[in-house]
Amino acid sequence: MFLLLIGIVGLAMKYLEIAPVAAWSWWVVLAPFGLAVVWWWWADKSGYTEKRAMEKMEKRKQARIDKQRDAMGMLKRRK
């Protein structure tokens, strides 16, 4: 996401001819978009995306369990 933000800002600055980006080559301005594509490809191939999704789901599950235990008046599980 960070690379896309950099790419959009760079693209806007190049289009509006704001210095120093106006003097840069288009390859330099568009490079963050290519890097973002490479990042997404790597994240999907390496399992990084799936791992993050599983961690998020596990945190939500534990939060539900803790909320239910608190509602029943039980002590929270020691971590």
N, C-alpha and C positions, 0 to 999 in steps of 0.2 A: 504494500500500500504506500509505503514511504517513497519507493521509486516512481510510482505513478504520480504522486504529488509533486515530486521534483520535475518530472517530465511535463506535467501540465503547466507548472509555473514557468519552466524554461520555454515551452512552446508559446505561452502567452507573451512572455517578454520578447521573444524573437519576432512574433507577429506584430507587436506594438512598437518594435524597434527601440527597446529600452537598452541603454548601454549597461554593461559591456556585452550582453548576450547578442545584441544585434550584429556584432562583428564576428561572432562564432559561426563555424560551419554548421550546416543542418545536421550532419552526422553526429556532432557533439550534442546538439539539442535533442535529437531523437534517441540517443543512446539509452537513457533511462527506461524507455518503453521496451526496448530489446532486453535489457537487464531484468525487467519485471517479468517478461515472458520466460526467460531462463530460470528465474527464481521459482516461478509457479511450477514449471516443469520439474525442477529438482525436488521441490516440496512434495509433489504428488508421487514421483518415482521413489523417493527415499522413505516414504511413509510418515513424514513429518506432519502433514495435514491430518492424517488419520489419527496419529498419536495425540495431537492437540485436541481433536474432537472427542476422543475417548477420555482425556483428562477433564475436559469441560463437563462431559456427561457424568463422570464419576463425582465431581464436585457438586453438581446439582443433586445427584442422588443422595450424597451424604448430607447436604443441607436439608433435604426433605426428611430424612431419617432423624436428624437432630431436631427439626421443628416439631415432628410428631412426638418425639420423646419428651421435649419440653412441654408440649401441650398435655401430655399424660402425667406430668409431674415426676418423670423419671430423671435420674441424673444422666448427664451427658457422658458418653463414652470417653474414656481417657485416651488421649492421642499420643 
